[in-house]
Amino acid sequence: MKTPATPAGRVVTLTANPSLDRTLDLPGPLDRGAVTRLGRSSTEPGGKGVNVARAVAAAGADVVSVLPAPDDDPLVRALQALGLPLATVPIGTPVRTNYTLTEPDGTTTKLNEPGAPLDDAALAALQAALLEQARSARWVVLSGSLPPGAPRDWYAALVRALRGTGARIAVDTSEAPLLALLAAGPDAAPDLLKPNTEELAQLAGLPEAAVADDPDAALAAVATLHERGVAEVLLTLGADGAALSTADGGLWWARPPRVAVRSTVGAGDCSLAGYVLADLAGEEPAERLRTAVAYGTASAALPGSAVPAPSQVDRAAVTVTPGLPGHPAPAAAAPAAGADTH
Ligand SMILES: O=P(O)(O)OC[C@@]1(O)O[C@H](CO)[C@@H](O)[C@@H]1O
C-alpha cells in the first residue's frame, strides 16, 4: 500500500443545521430516573458538515464550511479559534445544542435539538453562499438534517443548482430529506451518497435489521440507488467497517481493526472526509474506501466529536476485499470500532 499523494483541490461543506455538541461522560450505565454525578463533560463545534470540514482541514486540505449562525455565536467563535475557514449566513437564532451521553462501555446516546429555523431569505442566502464557494470546489458535501423552515426536498434543489459548478457532490442525510432527495429524479442524484444501514433501510422501506443482517437485501437496496442515478454508495456498517458500491459494478468491503471505542459521534463524518481526501489524492475506489474506514475508526477511538489528525489514521490496519465475502451482521448490541450510529 503506497503512501497517498497530497490532497489537491477545494472541499466545500454545507451544514444547514449546525450544532454545539455537548458530551456528558457517564460514570456507569445510564440510570434513568436517578441523579447522576457526571465525570468529564465538554462542548465542541459540531454538525455533520462541520465535522467533515474539520477532518479535511486537519489533513491540510483546502476547505470552507458554509453554515447559518449569528456572527457572535459560540459555534462561530469556536470554529474561528480552530482556524477553520467559514462562510456564514447571519441569522437571529442561536445555534442548537446537541447532547451526547457516553457510557464506559462505549454506548453512545444522542439527543439532538431541532435547530434554528431558517426563513426563505436565510435559505436563499445560504444557497447563494454555497454556490459562490462551490465555483472553485472539487467536492461539495451536503450533510446532516435540515432545520425547521427548510423544505424537505431542499437537498434535491441544491444538487440541481450545483450541477453547473462541475464539483462532485456528496450527500449524507437521513429520514425525510433523504427520501425526498432520492425521489426527486436522476438530475438531483448526488455523485456520492453515504448512508448507514439505518438510512439504507429507510430508503428501502424495511426495518434496519432486514438490511443490516442480510447482505443480499443491502445490495438490492444499494442497486436501487444506482438505478436512481447515484454513482457511488459508501455504506457504513458500524463495527463491520464499510462497503463501497460503484454504478459500474465495483463492490468492495473494508474491515476495520478492533479499537477501544470512546465515542461514535462523528465517525461517519470522518469516514466521508477520508473518502473525499483520498479522492483528492487521486486514489482508486478501493483505496478511497480503505481511507474512509481508517478515518472512521480513528474517530471512534477519540472522545466526543473529536476528529483525527492524519497521524492518528492507520490505513494499513484496514483490510479491503472485493465483494462482501463472509459478510457478518453488524454488532447489534455493543458499538465497536467505526460504529456509525449517529
Ligand atoms: O441532527 P443531525 O443534523 O442529523 O446530526 C447532527 C449531529 O448528531 O451529527 C454529528 C455527528 O455525525 C454531530 O456533530 C451532530 O450533533
The ligand as an SDF file (V2000), in Angstrom:
LIG
                    3D

 16 16  0  0  0  0  0  0  0  0999 V2000
  -29.2600   16.2410   13.7360 O   0  0  0  0  0  0  0  0  0  0  0  0
  -28.3580   15.8430   12.5850 P   0  0  0  0  0  0  0  0  0  0  0  0
  -28.0640   17.0160   11.7000 O   0  0  0  0  0  0  0  0  0  0  0  0
  -28.8320   14.6450   11.8430 O   0  0  0  0  0  0  0  0  0  0  0  0
  -26.9830   15.3790   13.2150 O   0  0  0  0  0  0  0  0  0  0  0  0
  -26.2280   16.2680   13.9950 C   0  0  0  0  0  0  0  0  0  0  0  0
  -25.1380   15.5100   14.7010 C   0  0  0  0  0  0  0  0  0  0  0  0
  -25.6580   14.4820   15.5390 O   0  0  0  0  0  0  0  0  0  0  0  0
  -24.3170   14.8980   13.7190 O   0  0  0  0  0  0  0  0  0  0  0  0
  -22.9490   14.9830   14.0910 C   0  0  0  0  0  0  0  0  0  0  0  0
  -22.3590   13.6160   14.1360 C   0  0  0  0  0  0  0  0  0  0  0  0
  -22.4650   12.9860   12.8880 O   0  0  0  0  0  0  0  0  0  0  0  0
  -22.8910   15.7220   15.3990 C   0  0  0  0  0  0  0  0  0  0  0  0
  -21.8010   16.5990   15.4050 O   0  0  0  0  0  0  0  0  0  0  0  0
  -24.2120   16.4210   15.4970 C   0  0  0  0  0  0  0  0  0  0  0  0
  -24.6340   16.6310   16.8250 O   0  0  0  0  0  0  0  0  0  0  0  0
  1  2  2  0
  2  3  1  0
  2  4  1  0
  2  5  1  0
  5  6  1  0
  6  7  1  0
  7  8  1  0
  7  9  1  0
  7 15  1  0
  9 10  1  0
 10 11  1  0
 10 13  1  0
 11 12  1  0
 13 14  1  0
 13 15  1  0
 15 16  1  0
M  END
$$$$
